[in-house]
Structures are given as structure tokens and as C-alpha cells.
Amino acid sequence: MSFLKVNGLSKSFGGLNVIQNLDFEVELGEIVGLIGPNGSGKTTTLNMLTGFLKPNSGTIVFMGKNIAGLPCNQVSHTGVARTFQLIKPFLEFTALQNVMVGRVYGHEPARNMRVAARESEEILEQVGLLGKAAKLAKDLTLMERKRLELARALATRPHLLLLDELMAGLNHAEAEDAMQLIRKIKDDSKLTILMVEHIVKAIVGLSDRIIVLNMGNKIAEGFPQEIIHNPKVIEVYLGKPYLGKPNA
């Protein structure tokens, strides 16, 4: 049985088909990349996986249970968490308080507030933010807010972590740091990860497999080196074969 199995997933808005009969699987312990041009349906797919959107048809079987159409709070309680491209922390809360929200209300919530605080400090240390625990979220840098967004997702104790363009807006050095952080979290927490990302170097460097969408359809799936040399993927998304340049 697959850890996550998506079958026949479709979503339309009015007469616009955003996702059409999407099929894919994610195995336990994998990092799977989801790429494609703007408007190809990547974030819509994550929104359906996490209950923010209800699919028109299809199934999302996670750990043996069909979660398609469940509200987002129920999906979270099954062990699915995500980050958002547009970060929206509780600005007037400290970094620690932001993470504590996840420990209190997420999957496997903490027994009490003291435990939630202690476990939240551990998560902040894991993402390199323990030194900013008492700082208000509104006073954090973009990179620090990205790390806080990741910490909030980890606080819900997920089995499956969905990352929506975690590296958007970061410079080259910050993106490299983010890649190292994702690898460390995956190794330390034994998480399964599905990530949407536009930085090709990050997707190729982190993913075990890559799924490519275009105009709501899956056009390719395979190992990173297969995908970056796939003529169809090059035509609709990459524009040229990926050469591993530092700024790619």
C-alpha cells in the first residue's frame, strides 16, 4: 500500500479545468518534487491534499484513508502539514508562541502548555531559531519567517510535510541554507516530503523523484536526471537542459 496515492484528482473553477485526472504516488520516506510553469496547478494540488479545496472528483488515500474533501483541520489531524508560499505568521506573537499553536492544536497535541513550550523550543532549535524565540514574528527577517513557517508545520507532528515554494524570495546563500535544513529535517524526523519549488537546483538536489505538471495535466514523472533531460519538460518549463549552474 502506498503512503500517499492520488487517483483521478480533478478540480475546476467555473469552466476552467485547473487539475485534470491527476494520478501519482508518494512512498514512505521519499522527497518528491512537484514542478511546472506558473498556473500549472501545483498549489491547487497542495490545497486539495490539505483540505483547503475540495476536489470535483478523485481520491486522495493517505495511510490507507481517503482524505479527499475533508476539512483542513481533519486533514491536519491525520498527520499532513504544509507551509505556504505567502507566509502569514501571527505577527504579534513571538516565534515561540507561533510554534506553540501547532503543538496545541495539531496532530498529537501536547498534553499541556508547559509541554507545548518545551517541545516548541526543541523545534525552534531544530530550524535554527531558538535564539529568536522571544522575538515577535513581525520583527523577523524573511529567512527567519521562512524557518518559522517550517517550524509551525513541524509542530503539528506530521507524517507528510508539504512545502510550497519555501525558498521563494531567498538569495542564493539563503536557498543553499534552506536546502541543507530540509535535508537535516528529513533525516532527523524521518519525514516524507512533497515539495513545490521553482529553483531547479533545489528540486534536483533534494528530490528522489519529480512530477511535472502543465496546464493541469501530469506530463512527466521520474528520477531527477530523467526529468531535466526530458524534451517535453524542457519545452514547457526548463527552456534548456539543466546544466547545474550555480544560479539555476
LINRAWO-V883713 format. One record per helix or strand of 2 or more residues. SS is the DSSP state (alpha for helix, beta for strand). FROM is the first residue (numbers start at 1). TO is the last residue. Records with the same first field share a line. If there is no record, write none. Layout:
SS=FROM-TO, FROM-TO
//
This chain:
beta=4-13, 16-26, 31-36, 57-62, 65-66, 80-82, 160-164, 192-196, 209-214, 217-222
alpha=42-49, 72-78, 95-105, 113-126, 130-132, 137-139, 142-154, 172-189, 200-206, 224-227, 231-238
//
